[in-house]
Amino acid sequence: MAVSLTSETKLRAAMSRLLAGQPQHTDGALTKENLAREAGVSHATVHRATDILAEWDARNPSPEQANAQRGRPR
């Protein structure tokens, strides 16, 4: 499901700040909750932004994903 252009822009800017280690509205932890807070959108909006979530997951793999990519067990 798509989100508005305004929400998409906010989410992409928030993702850039968080990944660069320059948060403005959160503690900087790389979580989807902080992505929503940093962008100033609801948590539901984040989950409707499937393209942005796919990019987030690709640029910020979970510990389990990172270990799998390295060939390490959980």
For each residue, the residues with C-beta under 8 A, 3 or more apart:
1: 48 50
2: 48 49
3: 7 8 11 41 45 48 49 52
4: 7 8
5: 8 9
6: 9 10
7: 3 4 10 11 39 41 45 49
8: 3 4 5 11 12 49 52
9: 5 6 12 13
10: 6 7 13 14 39 40 41
11: 3 7 8 14 15 35 39 41 45 46 49 52
12: 8 9 15 16 52
13: 9 10 16 17 39
14: 10 11 17 18 35 38 39 40
15: 11 12 18 19 35 52 55 56 59
16: 12 13 19 20
17: 13 14 20 22 23 24 38
18: 14 15 21 23 26 28 30 34 35 38
19: 15 16 30 59 60
20: 16 17
21: 18 28
22: 17
23: 17 18 26 27 28 34 38
24: 17 38
25: 37 38 40
26: 18 23 29 34 37 38
27: 23 34
28: 18 21 23 34
29: 26 34
30: 18 19 34 60
31: 34 35
32: 35 36 43 46 47 53 56
33: 36 37 43
34: 18 23 26 27 28 29 30 31 37 38
35: 11 14 15 18 31 32 38 39 46 56
36: 32 33 39 41 42 43 45 46
37: 25 26 33 34 40
38: 14 17 18 23 24 25 26 34 35
39: 7 10 11 13 14 35 36 46
40: 10 14 25 37
41: 3 7 10 11 36 45 46
42: 36 45 46
43: 32 33 36 46 47
44: 47 48
45: 3 7 11 36 41 42 48 49
46: 11 32 35 36 39 41 42 43 49 52 53
47: 32 43 44 53
48: 1 2 3 44 45
49: 2 3 7 8 11 45 46 52 53
50: 1 53 54
51: 54 55
52: 3 8 11 12 15 46 49 55 56
53: 32 46 47 49 50 56 57
54: 50 51 57 58
55: 15 51 52 58 59
56: 15 32 35 52 53 59 60
57: 53 54 60 61 62 65
58: 54 55 61
59: 15 19 55 56
60: 19 30 56 57
61: 57 58 65 66 69
62: 57 65 66
63: 66 67
64: 67 68 74
65: 57 61 62 68 69
66: 61 62 63 69 70
67: 63 64 70 72 73 74
68: 64 65 71 72
69: 61 65 66
70: 66 67
71: 68
72: 67 68
73: 67
74: 64 67
